[in-house]
């Protein structure tokens, strides 16, 4: 699960990490008041208007704008709320923008000895599967894609593996702060942010907690070393841990999720949409991965990952077909069931029910795309008998003897 930037800022603030003032708005009419509110204590009003979507590339797409007046904030809001954002990380048709963040623009100190460079840093906590530990990742190259930095200059990345019980220790955070070039009172501020981010990551069951950029503001009489603050943040959460965090679940934005994936969750199905044209209905995540691999091996392209689980009901199987065939790109379906806990006759009855209930765009019922079914395991004979007796309802059905045969048949059927 992901959340928007304005929500991420609130989460950072709740853990004592400083962020500039900001307001979330959903209409053009709110922009003027929001600008005035967040800039009221600034000598020279300056704010940033940011589209709130679950995709990167906002700045290059024109959906992050600096504004100096309420009028400019309103014009920026009008542009973003009436145009779809298109970037390399969005679908071809772009994303509709329904929320904006209007926040104080923060001045960033110049980096000494580096002409044109600013004091921007990257800071994140994630899980390193190789070492089986949570890891703190930091870099002086903030404000840019960290993947590019890691590729071009791996030496610019600092990593610290955390103790699985004790977590990030203050001395480890101080060492990172010194490596990044923080000085004076900046060190204590940076250490506090790192420790808070690591704590947040663990307590909220995150899979990613990222601040990019973390900045140093110019020196003032009140802060002679400047202030270390977070400007932008990104969080992802482990879906398996959400039952512990009602506050995080409340932040979910259904409009940013694939409707089919949300529908699948209600029936206990694991579904991920892909770009191919062969729908897959499989029981077991490992078998589902193997099914997609063998489809690719025989020249096809899977349209989805769908695991009905080991104990799916007849209703869930029927719903699974509805989800798969609701994708207009699907030109054929491969059902691959190995009956252990899941009985083959339950799957077979679900297939028949789905064929009876499924409505095509032209109003007719039944499957019109090729359907290849491979059943093995518990009650397989009963399942095959059910399908054999329902041929009038399943005119496109082809039975497969094994997984290779199934993959070949479905790939041939969709051309």
C-alpha positions in Angstrom: 0.0 0.0 0.0 1.2 3.5 -0.8 0.1 6.9 0.5 0.3 10.5 -0.9 3.0 13.0 -0.1 0.8 15.1 2.1 0.0 12.1 4.2 3.7 11.1 4.3 4.5 14.6 5.6 1.9 14.2 8.4 3.4 10.8 9.3 6.9 12.3 9.4 5.7 15.2 11.6 4.0 12.7 14.0 7.5 11.2 14.6 9.1 14.6 15.2 10.7 15.0 11.8 10.5 18.6 10.7 8.7 19.4 7.4 7.5 22.7 5.9 3.8 23.7 6.5 1.4 22.5 3.9 -2.2 22.0 3.1 -4.0 19.5 0.9 -6.8 20.8 -1.4 -9.2 19.1 -3.8 -10.6 22.1 -5.7 -9.4 25.2 -7.5 -11.3 27.5 -5.2 -9.3 26.3 -2.2 -5.9 27.3 -3.6 -5.9 30.9 -2.8 -6.8 30.4 0.9 -4.3 27.6 1.2 -1.5 29.7 -0.2 -2.2 32.5 2.2 -2.4 30.2 5.2 0.9 28.4 4.6 2.9 31.5 3.7 1.5 33.9 6.4 4.7 33.8 8.5 7.0 34.1 5.5 8.7 37.5 4.7 8.6 36.8 1.0 5.6 34.5 0.2 6.7 31.5 -1.8 5.0 28.2 -2.1 5.1 25.0 -4.1 2.0 23.3 -5.6 2.3 19.6 -6.1 0.0 17.1 -7.7 -0.8 14.2 -5.4 -0.6 11.0 -7.5 1.1 7.7 -6.9 3.6 8.2 -9.7 7.0 9.9 -10.2 8.1 12.4 -12.8 5.8 15.2 -11.5 8.2 18.0 -11.9 9.2 17.2 -15.5 5.5 16.8 -16.4 4.7 20.3 -15.1 2.8 19.2 -12.0 5.1 20.7 -9.5 5.1 24.5 -9.6 6.7 27.3 -7.5 4.2 30.2 -7.0 4.6 33.6 -5.5 1.0 34.7 -5.0 -2.5 33.4 -4.4 -3.3 34.2 -8.0 -0.4 32.0 -9.3 -1.4 29.2 -6.8 -4.9 29.3 -8.3 -3.7 29.1 -11.8 -1.4 26.2 -11.0 -4.3 24.4 -9.3 -6.5 25.0 -12.3 -3.9 23.5 -14.7 -3.3 20.4 -12.5 -6.9 19.7 -11.7 -8.1 20.0 -15.3 -5.3 18.1 -17.0 -4.1 14.5 -16.8 -0.5 14.1 -15.7 1.6 12.1 -18.1 5.1 10.9 -17.2 7.3 7.8 -17.9 5.7 6.3 -14.7 2.1 6.8 -15.7 -0.2 4.9 -18.2 -0.2 6.3 -21.7 -3.4 8.2 -21.1 -2.0 9.8 -17.9 -3.5 10.1 -14.4 -6.3 12.3 -13.3 -5.2 14.6 -10.5 -7.8 14.9 -7.7 -5.6 16.3 -4.8 -2.9 18.9 -4.6 -0.4 19.8 -1.8 0.3 23.5 -1.4 3.3 23.9 0.9 5.9 26.5 2.0 8.8 26.5 -0.4 12.0 25.9 1.6 15.2 27.8 0.8 18.1 25.4 0.4 21.7 26.3 1.4 24.4 26.3 -1.2 27.0 23.5 -0.8 30.4 24.9 0.0 33.0 24.2 -2.6 30.5 22.9 -5.2 29.4 25.6 -7.6 25.7 25.4 -8.2 25.1 22.5 -5.9 22.7 22.6 -3.0 22.7 20.9 0.4 20.3 18.1 -0.6 20.5 14.6 0.7 18.8 11.2 0.2 17.6 9.2 3.2 15.6 5.9 3.3 15.0 2.8 5.2 14.1 -0.5 3.5 14.7 -4.2 3.8 17.8 -5.8 2.3 16.6 -9.3 1.4 20.2 -10.5 0.8 21.3 -9.8 4.4 17.8 -10.3 5.8 18.0 -7.0 7.6 16.5 -3.5 7.5 19.0 -1.1 6.1 19.5 2.6 6.2 20.5 4.1 2.9 21.8 7.6 2.6 23.5 9.8 0.0 24.7 13.4 -0.5 23.1 13.2 -3.9 19.6 14.1 -2.9 16.8 15.4 -5.1 17.5 13.0 -8.0 16.7 9.3 -8.8 18.7 7.3 -6.3 18.7 4.3 -8.7 20.7 6.5 -11.2 23.1 7.5 -8.5 23.6 3.9 -7.4 24.3 2.9 -11.0 26.7 5.8 -11.9 28.4 6.4 -8.5 27.9 3.5 -6.1 30.5 5.0 -3.8 28.1 7.9 -3.2 25.7 5.6 -1.4 26.1 4.9 2.4 24.4 1.7 3.7 24.0 0.6 7.3 22.5 -2.8 8.2 20.4 -2.6 11.3 20.3 -5.0 14.2 17.1 -7.0 13.9 16.1 -6.3 17.5 17.9 -3.2 18.6 17.4 -1.3 15.3 19.5 1.7 14.2 21.8 2.8 17.0 22.7 6.5 17.7 26.4 5.9 17.1 25.6 4.4 13.7 23.5 7.4 12.7 26.2 9.8 13.8 28.7 8.0 11.7 26.4 8.3 8.7 25.8 12.0 9.4 29.6 12.6 9.4 30.0 10.7 6.2 27.3 12.8 4.5 29.1 16.0 5.6 26.8 17.4 8.3 28.5 19.7 10.7 28.0 21.4 14.0 24.4 21.3 15.2 23.3 19.8 11.9 24.7 16.4 13.1 22.3 16.2 16.0 19.4 17.1 13.8 20.3 14.6 11.1 20.8 11.8 13.7 17.4 12.5 15.2 15.8 12.3 11.8 17.5 9.0 11.0 16.6 7.4 14.3 13.0 8.6 13.9 12.7 7.3 10.3 14.0 3.9 11.4 11.6 3.8 14.3 8.7 4.8 12.0 9.7 2.1 9.4 9.6 -0.7 12.0 6.5 0.4 14.0 4.4 1.0 10.9 5.4 -2.2 9.0 6.8 -0.2 6.1 8.5 -1.7 3.0 10.0 1.7 2.1 10.3 4.9 4.1 12.1 7.5 2.0 12.9 11.2 2.4 14.2 12.8 -0.9 15.4 15.4 -0.5 16.5 16.0 3.1 17.9 19.6 3.1 19.8 22.1 5.0 18.3 25.6 5.1 20.6 28.7 4.9 22.1 29.9 8.2 20.1 32.5 10.3 20.6 34.2 13.6 18.3 31.6 15.2 20.0 28.7 13.4 23.6 29.5 12.6 24.2 26.1 11.1 20.9 26.0 9.3 18.0 23.6 9.9 17.8 20.0 8.6 14.3 19.4 7.3 12.4 16.9 5.0 11.0 18.3 1.8 9.5 15.2 0.1 8.7 11.8 1.4 7.5 8.4 0.0 6.1 5.5 2.0 5.0 1.9 1.1 3.5 -0.5 3.6 3.4 -4.2 3.9 -0.2 -5.2 3.1 0.2 -8.2 5.5 0.8 -5.9 8.4 -2.1 -3.5 7.8 -4.4 -5.2 10.2 -2.3 -3.7 12.9 -2.5 -0.1 11.6 -6.0 1.2 11.2 -4.6 4.7 10.9 -2.6 3.7 7.8 -5.5 1.8 6.2 -7.5 5.0 6.6 -5.0 6.8 4.4 -5.6 4.5 1.4 -6.8 6.2 -1.8 -8.9 3.8 -3.8 -8.9 6.1 -6.8 -5.1 5.5 -7.1 -5.5 1.7 -7.1 -6.4 -0.7 -9.9 -10.2 -1.3 -9.4 -9.8 -5.0 -10.3 -7.1 -5.5 -7.7 -9.3 -3.9 -5.0 -12.2 -6.1 -6.1 -10.0 -9.2 -5.8 -8.9 -8.3 -2.3 -12.6 -8.4 -1.1 -12.7 -12.1 -2.2 -9.3 -13.0 -0.8 -7.7 -13.3 -4.2 -4.2 -12.2 -5.0 -4.4 -10.4 -8.3 -1.9 -8.2 -10.1 -2.7 -6.8 -13.6 0.0 -7.2 -16.3 0.3 -6.1 -19.9 -0.3 -9.3 -21.8 -3.3 -11.0 -23.3 -3.5 -14.4 -21.6 -5.4 -14.4 -18.4 -4.2 -16.8 -15.7 -6.2 -18.5 -12.9 -4.0 -20.6 -10.7 -3.9 -21.9 -7.1 -0.7 -21.1 -5.3 1.8 -18.3 -5.8 4.7 -20.5 -6.9 2.5 -22.3 -9.4 1.2 -19.0 -10.7 4.8 -17.8 -11.3 5.6 -21.0 -13.1 2.5 -20.7 -15.2 3.4 -17.2 -16.3 7.0 -18.3 -17.1 5.8 -21.2 -19.3 3.4 -18.9 -21.1 6.3 -16.6 -21.9 8.5 -19.6 -22.8 6.0 -20.6 -25.5 5.7 -17.1 -26.9 2.7 -15.7 -25.0 2.2 -12.8 -22.7 0.4 -13.2 -19.3 -2.3 -10.6 -18.6 -2.2 -11.1 -14.9 -1.0 -12.9 -11.8 -4.1 -14.4 -10.0 -3.8 -16.8 -7.1 -7.1 -18.1 -5.9 -5.4 -19.7 -2.9 -5.7 -23.1 -1.4 -9.2 -22.9 -0.1 -11.1 -20.5 -2.4 -14.9 -20.8 -2.5 -17.0 -21.4 -5.6 -18.0 -17.8 -5.3 -14.4 -16.6 -5.3 -13.6 -18.7 -8.3 -16.6 -17.2 -10.2 -15.4 -13.7 -9.2 -11.9 -14.5 -10.3 -13.2 -15.2 -13.8 -15.2 -12.0 -13.7 -12.0 -10.0 -12.9 -9.9 -11.7 -15.5 -12.5 -11.3 -18.3 -13.2 -7.8 -17.3 -9.8 -6.9 -18.8 -10.5 -6.1 -22.5 -6.9 -7.0 -23.4 -7.5 -10.7 -22.4 -7.9 -12.9 -25.5 -7.6 -16.3 -23.8 -7.5 -17.8 -20.3 -5.4 -20.6 -18.9 -6.7 -22.3 -15.7 -4.0 -24.3 -14.0 -5.1 -26.1 -10.8 -3.2 -28.6 -8.8 -5.7 -29.8 -6.2 -4.3 -30.2 -2.7 -6.5 -28.4 -0.3 -8.3 -26.9 -3.3 -10.5 -29.4 -4.9 -10.7 -29.7 -8.6 -14.4 -30.1 -8.6 -14.8 -26.8 -6.9 -12.8 -25.1 -9.6 -14.7 -26.9 -12.3 -18.1 -25.8 -10.8 -16.7 -22.2 -10.5 -15.8 -22.3 -14.2 -19.3 -23.5 -15.2 -20.9 -20.8 -12.9 -18.7 -18.1 -14.3 -19.6 -19.1 -17.9 -23.3 -19.0 -17.0 -23.1 -15.6 -15.3 -20.5 -13.7 -17.2 -22.0 -11.0 -19.5 -20.1 -9.8 -22.6 -20.2 -6.2 -23.8 -22.8 -7.1 -26.4 -25.1 -8.4 -23.6 -24.6 -12.1 -24.3 -23.5 -14.5 -21.6 -20.7 -17.1 -21.5 -17.0 -17.2 -22.4 -16.2 -16.1 -26.0 -12.4 -16.3 -25.5 -10.4 -19.6 -25.7 -10.4 -21.3 -22.3 -7.7 -23.9 -21.6 -8.0 -25.9 -18.4 -5.4 -28.2 -16.7 -6.6 -30.0 -13.6 -4.7 -32.4 -11.4 -5.0 -33.6 -7.8 -7.9 -33.9 -5.4 -11.2 -34.8 -7.0 -9.7 -34.4 -10.5 -12.0 -37.0 -12.0 -15.1 -35.3 -10.7 -13.8 -31.9 -11.9 -13.2 -33.2 -15.4 -16.6 -34.9 -15.5 -18.3 -31.6 -14.5 -16.5 -29.8 -17.4 -17.3 -32.5 -19.8 -21.0 -32.3 -19.0 -21.1 -28.6 -19.4 -19.7 -28.4 -23.0 -22.8 -26.5 -24.2 -22.0 -23.7 -21.7 -18.2 -23.9 -22.5 -17.9 -24.0 -26.3 -14.4 -22.5 -26.2 -13.0 -25.0 -23.6 -9.9 -27.1 -24.3 -8.6 -29.7 -21.8 -4.9 -30.0 -21.3 -3.0 -33.1 -20.2 -0.2 -31.2 -18.4 1.2 -27.6 -18.0 3.3 -27.7 -21.2 0.3 -28.8 -23.2 -1.8 -26.1 -21.6 0.7 -23.4 -22.4 1.1 -24.5 -26.0 -2.7 -24.6 -26.5 -3.5 -21.2 -25.0 -0.6 -19.5 -26.8 -1.8 -21.0 -30.1 -5.4 -20.1 -29.5 -4.6 -16.4 -29.0 -2.2 -16.4 -32.0 
